[in-house]
Structure formats: structure tokens, C-alpha cells
Amino acid sequence: QVQLVESGGGLVQAGGSLRLSCAASGSSVSVNAMGWYRQTPGNQRELVAAVTRAGSPNYADSVKGRFTISRDNAWKSVNLQMNSLRPEDTAVYYCILRAESRDGTNDYWGQGTQVTVSS
């Protein structure tokens, strides 16, 4: 099993910045991707940003130019630098790790961290 622990959420004014961090521990797995999703009440989780072994980072259109995702070389942690935050960025942010095995693909999720942006 893989455990993901997020940190860095909180309350910030519009225009401010926050940095989210996610650390992975537990079983050694073949990581294919790590990233961040977010969810607001009544809505599905949406992809914010992700890094994969296959190519360049992916970003939701709504965060391009404001958010930057980064990871460590060992694929044990992933960070999300969020600048120029807007009230519509308010959500619970979840870290995800996607691992590949002979049995298929497994997604591991963190517990979520609240980000609140006040206007």
C-alpha cells in the first residue's frame, strides 16, 4: 500500500500564494504519474495539474500560468505552487499517485487539504 500525506493548505486572500506538498510512503511501486485534483461541494474532482513519466506537466486551463507542479527525482513527493490565487480556486485539493503493475493501474489518494481564497 501507498500512503500520501498532503500539507500546505489554508486561508489566503485573492492574489496570494500557497504551496501544497504531498509525500508518498509505504510500498515501493512503479509510479507512472503524480498530480493534484480538486473538488468543491456537489462537484466531481477535477484535474489541476499532473506530471507523468511520458511527457511534460499537464495543467487545467484555469490554472495555466498561475500554478506550477514539481516533483522529486525519486517520485516520492510532488508539490503545487499556487500563485495569483482566485476565490474560484477554493476547494479541497487531493494528491494522487498512479502506479502501474502487472495487474493494471492503481490510483492512490491523499486525504485532501482545504484551500480557501477570500475575495
PyMOL commands that set and color helices and strands:
alter all, ss='L'
color gray80, all
select helices_A, chain A and resi 87-89
alter helices_A, ss='H'
color red, helices_A
select strands_A, chain A and resi 2-7+10-13+18-26+30-39+46-52+58-59+67-71+77-82+91-101+104-109+113-118
alter strands_A, ss='S'
color yellow, strands_A
deselect
rebuild
show_as cartoon
